[in-house]
C-alpha cells in the first residue's frame, strides 16, 4: 500500500539502528590471545553462548520488518509482522539480560557495578520493545491514514531508542572482559552476523 510504504521504510531504518544494541555485547573487540584469567574466560564463554542465539533472533526480527517494507504489504500484514518482531526483540533482550545476570559479575574492577548496570539496561530495552509491540497491536489497520500516523509515531520512538546507546554494555565489555569475549567463537560469529554498522572492530 503506497500510504504505508514510506512510513514502514522509516520504521525499518529505525529498527536497524536499534538492532545494533544487542550486538554491543558481542563487541568484536580485538584482544590479545593471552588466557591468564581463566575465570574471565569462563564468564565470557557463558555470556557469549547465551548472546549468540538472541543476536540471531534480533537480526531475524529486523529482516522481517525489512521484508514487509520491500513487499509493500497490507496494513494488517505489516501490523502482524512488526508486532511479532518487537515481541521477539523484547524476549531476546530479556534473555541476554538474564544471561548476564546469571553469569555473575566478571572478575574485573567494578565488575559487579558494570554487570548490574548492563542487566538494567537490557531489561529496559526489553520493556521498551514490549511497549512498542503493544502500540502496534492497537493500530487501526482499516484506516490507512491513521495506521500510517501510528507507524510514524512508533518509528520516532524507535529512533530515540536506538540513540539511547548502550553505554552500560560498552562499559561492561571494556578492557579484559572485551578481550576474553573476543576470544570466544560464539561472540565472533554473533558479531560477524551483524550489519557493518554494528561491527566496530
C-alpha positions in Angstrom: 0.0 0.0 0.0 1.5 3.3 -1.0 0.5 5.1 2.1 2.3 2.7 4.5 5.4 2.0 2.5 7.4 5.2 3.2 6.4 5.1 6.9 7.4 1.4 7.2 10.7 2.3 5.5 11.3 4.7 8.3 10.4 2.1 10.8 12.8 -0.4 9.2 15.6 2.2 9.2 15.0 3.0 12.9 14.9 -0.7 13.8 18.2 -1.2 12.1 19.7 1.4 14.4 18.2 -0.3 17.5 19.3 -3.8 16.5 23.0 -3.0 17.0 22.4 -2.6 20.7 22.2 -6.3 21.2 25.4 -6.8 19.4 27.3 -4.4 21.7 27.8 -7.3 24.0 29.4 -9.3 21.2 31.7 -6.5 20.6 34.4 -7.7 18.2 36.9 -6.0 20.4 40.3 -7.3 19.3 42.2 -8.6 22.2 45.5 -10.5 22.8 45.4 -14.2 22.9 46.6 -14.5 26.5 44.3 -16.6 28.6 45.8 -15.9 32.0 42.4 -15.1 33.5 40.6 -18.4 33.3 37.6 -17.2 35.4 37.1 -14.4 33.0 37.2 -16.7 30.0 34.6 -19.0 31.6 32.4 -15.9 32.2 32.8 -14.8 28.7 32.1 -18.2 27.3 28.8 -18.4 29.3 27.7 -15.0 28.2 28.7 -15.3 24.6 27.0 -18.7 24.3 23.7 -17.1 25.5 24.0 -14.0 23.4 24.6 -15.7 20.0 21.1 -17.2 19.5 19.5 -13.9 20.8 21.5 -11.8 18.4 20.3 -14.1 15.6 16.7 -13.6 16.8 17.0 -9.8 16.7 18.6 -10.0 13.3 15.7 -12.1 12.0 13.2 -9.7 13.5 14.9 -6.8 11.7 14.9 -8.8 8.5 11.2 -9.5 8.8 10.4 -5.8 9.0 12.7 -5.0 6.1 10.9 -7.6 4.1 7.5 -6.1 4.8 8.9 -2.7 3.6 10.0 -4.1 0.3 6.9 -6.2 -0.2 4.6 -3.1 0.1 2.3 -5.2 2.2 -1.2 -4.5 3.5 -1.5 -2.7 6.9 -2.8 -5.9 8.7 0.2 -7.9 7.5 2.6 -5.1 8.5 1.0 -4.9 11.9 1.3 -8.7 12.4 4.9 -8.8 11.3 6.0 -5.7 13.2 4.3 -6.8 16.4 5.9 -10.2 16.3 9.3 -8.6 15.5 9.0 -6.3 18.6 8.0 -9.2 20.7 11.0 -11.3 19.6 13.3 -8.4 20.3 11.8 -7.8 23.7 12.3 -11.5 24.5 15.8 -11.5 23.2 17.0 -8.5 25.2 15.4 -10.1 28.3 17.2 -13.3 27.7 20.5 -11.5 27.2 19.9 -9.6 30.5 19.1 -12.9 32.2 22.3 -14.5 30.9 24.5 -11.6 32.1 22.7 -11.7 35.4 23.2 -15.4 35.8 26.8 -15.3 34.8 27.5 -13.1 37.8 30.0 -10.3 38.0 33.2 -10.6 35.9 36.3 -10.5 37.9 37.5 -7.0 37.0 37.5 -3.7 38.7 33.9 -2.6 39.4 32.7 -5.8 37.8 29.6 -6.1 39.8 28.6 -2.5 39.3 29.2 -2.8 35.5 27.3 -6.1 35.4 24.2 -4.7 37.2 24.1 -1.6 35.0 24.2 -3.8 31.9 21.4 -6.0 33.2 19.3 -3.0 34.0 19.9 -1.5 30.5 19.0 -4.8 28.8 15.8 -5.1 30.9 14.8 -1.6 30.0 15.3 -2.3 26.3 13.2 -5.4 26.7 10.4 -3.3 28.3 10.7 -0.7 25.6 10.2 -3.2 22.7 7.3 -4.8 24.6 5.7 -1.4 24.8 6.2 -0.8 21.1 4.6 -4.2 20.4 1.5 -3.2 22.4 1.3 0.0 20.4 1.5 -1.8 17.1 -1.3 -4.2 18.2 -3.6 -1.2 18.9 -3.1 0.4 15.5 -6.2 0.8 13.2 -5.4 -1.3 10.1 -8.7 -0.4 8.5 -7.9 3.3 8.4 -4.9 3.9 6.1 -4.1 7.4 7.3 -4.4 6.6 11.0 -2.3 3.5 10.5 0.5 5.4 8.8 0.4 8.1 11.5 0.6 5.4 14.2 3.6 3.8 12.5 5.3 7.2 12.2 5.0 7.6 16.0 6.5 4.2 16.6 9.3 4.9 14.2 10.1 8.1 16.1 10.2 6.2 19.4 12.5 3.6 17.8 14.9 6.3 16.6 15.1 7.6 20.2 15.6 4.1 21.4 18.5 3.5 19.0 20.1 6.8 20.1 20.0 6.0 23.8 23.0 3.8 23.0 24.3 1.0 25.1 26.8 2.7 27.5 26.4 0.1 30.2 27.0 -2.7 27.8 30.1 -0.9 26.4 31.4 -0.3 30.0 30.9 -4.0 30.8 33.0 -5.2 27.9 35.9 -2.8 28.3 39.4 -4.0 28.9 39.9 -7.6 29.9 36.3 -8.5 29.6 36.3 -7.4 26.0 39.5 -9.4 25.3 38.0 -12.5 26.9 34.8 -12.1 24.8 36.8 -11.5 21.7 38.4 -15.0 22.1 35.0 -16.7 22.2 34.0 -18.2 18.8 30.3 -17.7 19.7 30.8 -14.0 20.2 32.8 -13.7 17.0 30.1 -15.4 15.0 27.4 -13.2 16.6 29.2 -10.0 15.7 30.0 -11.3 12.2 26.3 -11.7 11.5 25.7 -8.1 12.4 25.4 -5.3 9.9 28.6 -3.4 9.1 27.4 -0.5 11.2 27.3 -2.8 14.2 30.8 -4.2 13.7 33.4 -1.7 15.0 36.4 -3.9 15.2 
